[in-house]
Every structure is written in structure tokens, then in C-alpha cells.
Amino acid sequence: MSTLTEARPMPVVAEADPRRWTAVIALARFEARELLLQIPVFAMCLFYVGYSGWQLFSGREGMDDYPVLQDVDRATQTLPMLPAVAVLICVNLAVLRSRRYHTDGQLDVLPMEPWRRTLAHALSVVPFAMFTALVVALRFGWAALGQDAVGHGSVAELAVGPLTVLLAGVAGVLIARLIPSVPLAGLAVAGGYVLLTVAESSAGDPRWMRWLWPVVSENGSVPLPSDLLGRPAAWHALYLAGLVTLVLCLAVLVSGGRALLVKAVAFGAAALTLTGAVAQSAGDSSALVAARVRASATPEKDQTCVRHGRSTYCAFPEWAGRTADWAETVRRAQSLAGGAAGGARLTVRQRVEARYGLGTDAAIDPSRTPGEVTVDTRWGGNRVSEFAVGVASVLVAGDERTAGEMCDARTVMVMWLALGNDPDPMGSLSELRLDDSVSGSAIVRSPTDPLAMTAQQTTVVRELLQRPRYSVIPKVKANWTELTSPKTSTARAAKLLDVPLPEGEKGEDECGV
């Protein structure tokens, strides 16, 4: 008797094929090249590079020659939104390409699973995020390597631009998988943006909602010391990184990827996103509020002081290297003054108004302390001339509070001391006045309260600035006491300085503008 033994089929265990991952990388490289060839992406990347380069080399009123790094890092965040939007739209179109061209059936017979194709589309965005990071690094590095740079940048702030591009790309992939229709996907993106904007407006712009956006702009006109910013930059970067990972995992899950690893990563990314969102929504700490009040009300407690010549210069630690520039401006103004003002001992103190946070533009109140001159945290361009006006005001009036109330010949002396040694006095006069003119009445900028110039005073100042300095200095010093008296009219000052006045201006002497 024979026994027939039948072989049973053995179960086949699918092994991970490394060639599949090679195919994913190859597809990602192909899709990245296709993205770059799309007109919106190419145009926005080209504009991003061009505009960033223009910002580097053009300057803004000369102040870019004296960058504050805690402002430079935030300035790199807004512009990447342009390539990010283009990437979102074009990645969405790339994922839906097979549906538009009715080639879904052909893709279904390929060995690459849909979730791997989704992952490849998401990876195609990585080169654009790296490109953004390179531009951000070059822009910040250019500013940081300058010899006149002050402050401290933040790596977390610099990471926002690249993370925004990455988030836009993976969001475009997820939207395409959830809504496989180009018109509906566009409407969903636009509708979501409108709903979030309306919700934020109706809620009164709360901090927690504002920080849910990728880019949170808080830009005041005057830079603050880096330890007074109060921005949760590290938590926000963690939030964005977690959100990018979470959106990517959701796109893979929607596409059929059910691996335990993907679910575990998605759970961890959700935890990171929630942690970052909660932490970045916390308000300013009591220590930060106290530090802002101290820096605003009693800045001498946080400052270091050095002497240059006869005067003392006090600055916040990050600006300590700039005192020599301030001293040169003081020296130029004092060299034109007469009487005791030419040898006065001044105290130049850096002051900020930080009590209301970073995004406010609160004015600095004039100092009542005799001989104290205010300088803010900006420098370069017409800020130098504004500081010169502040120095001259204290030399003439004694203190900043009195200087803001001048309405007589002393205004002429202030403008002469401020601009008499300027390389381009007429150009600086125009930049200092709110109407950018050199005739008629106007308001003149200064670090604290502005000055008012009448048309008559403008005529006298313009005439003095157009004459050779050697012909004006002896007359100013010889008549200094009378020229700086509150009882001296502008017409009298013009006579002392041999400046002819037009007939219509001889009776004018009021500060109303």
C-alpha cells in the first residue's frame, strides 16, 4: 500500500523591498523637477530670490547698515509665504494629475502603492524648503557678519520660513487626497482661510489664535532688546514641525498606509503639535512684564555707561558698541555751539518704551533731566540727523521737555547745530521734516517730542546751511547768549546772523503749523 504525500503551499511572507523606497525617492526627484517647471513655483522662487537680494543691497534709509539681529530674523518669515502658496497649489495639481488625465487605472496596476506615491509627492517639497532655508541663512548671515550688527538672532525664528513652505506642500498633498477635485480643493483652501480670518477678527485677535498661523508678525518701529521680545519662538517652531509631520501622516493614512509606525508617528506628532500650541499661547510672564517696565522707566538699572570726551554714554548691553557713533554726532554739534554749551557735559541715554509689547509704536516721553539726551535703538540714515536734533535741543534749551516748547529763535540754533556739520545739510533738512520740504512751516522729527518750524525759521536755517560754515560760526558764537534766549525773536536772530528776510516774513514769529 502506497501513501501519496501532497505538498502544501507554504505561506509567503512579504519582505520589505528596498527597491520600493528607491522608487519613492526617484519619483520624488521627478516631481520636484516638475514642480520647478511650473510657472507659479518658478516665478515665486525667482521673485523671492530677487527681492531678498534687493533688500540686502539696497538698504532702507541707511538703517540696514546698522542691523538689529532680533529684528532681522523675524524679517525673513513673511516673504517665504509667496513660494509657499505657489507650492501648495502646484503640489495639489500634481497629485491630481492622474485624475485630470484619466490615468488612475494605469497607476493602479503599478507595483507602487498609492500611499508611497503620496509620500513621494510630499518629499518633492523638501528641496524647496531647503532652498528657502538657504536664502534665509544667506540673508541673516549677511546682516550678522556686518561690523555694525547688534543683538542676537534666533534659530527658531529663522526656521519659520522653511517650515512654512514645507507645511504648505504637505497640506496641498492632504487636500488633494481628501478632495480629489481641483475646483473643490481651491474652494476649500479659500474658504478655510476666510473662516479662520473671520473667526480671528470676531474673537478680538486673541493670542492663542494668532499664534496658530505659520507666520506671526509683530513689528514695532523701534527694536527692543532681545530679552524683552517675549516671543515663544521655540514653541512655535515645535508647533510647526509637529503640524508638518501630522499632516504628512494624515495624507499617508488617507492614501491607504496603515502601518503601525505611521500611526505611532501621527500620534507623536499630534502630541508635539498640541504641546507647542498650548505653550505658545501662554501670555507674558510676570518676570518679562517687570523687565519691560524696568527697561522703560528706569533704563539705568540695565545699562552700562562709558565716557567719550566730556560726556557719558549709557546703552543696553547689546548696543554698547555703538556709543562711539553717538559721540561723533555729539562732537559735531558741540563744535558749533558757543558759550557753556560748547563744553557742556551731556549724558546720552538709550531709551525704549517696551511696556506695551513688541507690536506697538509708543512714543518716548522727553526727559526732564538737565543735560540728558535720548537716543533710541535705531541708527543710520536720517536717524543720525534726528539724534543730532535731540543733542542740539538739549544744548540750546537745557533739557528735552523745555526744547519741545520752543517757539522762538532757539529753533534756528537747534537746526544749525544739528545740521551745520552735516555732509549734506539740505538733504538732511528735507528728510527731518515731515513734508520732506525745505520751505514753509513744518514739523521736525526728533527722538522724543518733535519740533515746530515756522516759515520764517525755515528761511533763516536754509540760508545759514547754504553759506560756508566759517562765515556763520563766528557770528553764532559771538551772539550765543542772545540767540539762545527765549526772549529773542526769529527776526532778531536773522538780523544778528545777517540773514535777509522777505517782506512777508518779517512780522511772523509763531509756531503754529
Secondary structure, DSSP 8 states (H G I E B T S, - for coil): -----------------HHHHHHHHHHHHHHHHHHHHSHHHHHHHHHHHHHHHHHHHH-STTGGGS-BHHHHHHHTSSTTHHHHHHHHHHHHHHHTHHHHTT-HHHHHTSSS-HHHHHHHHHHTTHHHHHHHHHHHHHHHHHHHTSTT-BS---HHHHTHHHHHHHHHHHHHHHHHHHS--HHHHHHHHHHHHHHHHHHHHHTT--HHHHTTSS------SS---GGG----HHHHHHHHHHHHHHHHHHHHHHTT---HHHHHHHHHHHHHHHHHHHHHT----HHHHHHHHHHHH-GGGT-EEEEETTEEEEE-GGGGGGHHHHHHHHHHHHTT--GGGGG---EEEE----TT-TT---------STTEEEE-S--STHHHHHHHHHHHHHHHHSSHHHHTT--STHHHHHHHHHHTT-SSHHHHHHHHBTT--SSS-EEE--SSS-EEE-HHHHHHHHHHHHS-HHHHHHHHHHTHHHHT-TT--HHHHHHHTT----GGGTT------
